[in-house]
């Protein structure tokens, strides 16, 4: 895999994104607020996975933060409507 699915749980749902990174530990170090999935959640369909990768893609860098993930999730939601 060339990255990891991540979710920021906020109580009544989650903001999803796909973070391009070599190691899950790198994502956890830069974004400790998110849950990092080394394998996609079983409940996600192939269509869900493709949609997240296409619309909520983020490259991990020193400027990545929770706002970056939330913005990616907003793009995902906008694409669905």
N, C-alpha and C positions, 0 to 999 in steps of 0.2 A: 504494500500500500504506500502511496506517496504522501499520505497525510492521515488525519484523524478526524472523526466526527466528534464534535463537542456540544455540550448542552449547558446552558446556564439555567438552573432551576429557580423559579421565582414564586413558588407556592401553588399557583393555579395552572401552571404550564411550564414550558421551557422554551428558551430561545436557542435554536440550532444553527450550527455553522460547520464548515469543513475547513480545517486548518492544515495548510501545507507545511509539513515539518518532517524531518528525518526520524526523530525519536519522540515518543510520547512524553518522556521526561522533560524534553525541551518545552513542550506545550505546558506541562504542569508548572514548570519553573516560571514561565512568563505570564501564565494565566491561571493562578491557583484557584480562582473563583469558579472555574468550569469543571464539569465532569468530562474526562477524556475517554473515548471508546476506542480501544485498540482493534476491536472488531465491531461492526455495526450492530446496533440493537436488533434482536430477532424480530421485533414487531414491525420494523421498517420494511416497506416494500422496495423492490428494485426501483420503481418510479420515485419513491420518496428519496432514496439515496442519490439518484441522478439529479433530482430537483435541488436538493441541498448542495450538492457539489457544483451545480451550474449557477445557482443564484446566491448562495451564501458562502462563497469561497474567500478565504483569507490567507495571505502569506504571513507566516510567523516571522516577526522581526522585533527589534527592540522597541518599536513604537506600537506594537500590538498590545491592546488592553481590552478590558471588558467592553468599552464603548465600540471597539472594532467588531467584536462578536455580535453585539446588539444591532449595530448598523447592518451587518451581513444578514441577520435574521429578519430585519425590516425589509430588506430587498427580497428575501424569500417570500415573505407574506405578501408583498406587493405583486410579485410574479404570479401568485396563486389567485389573485382577484381580477 
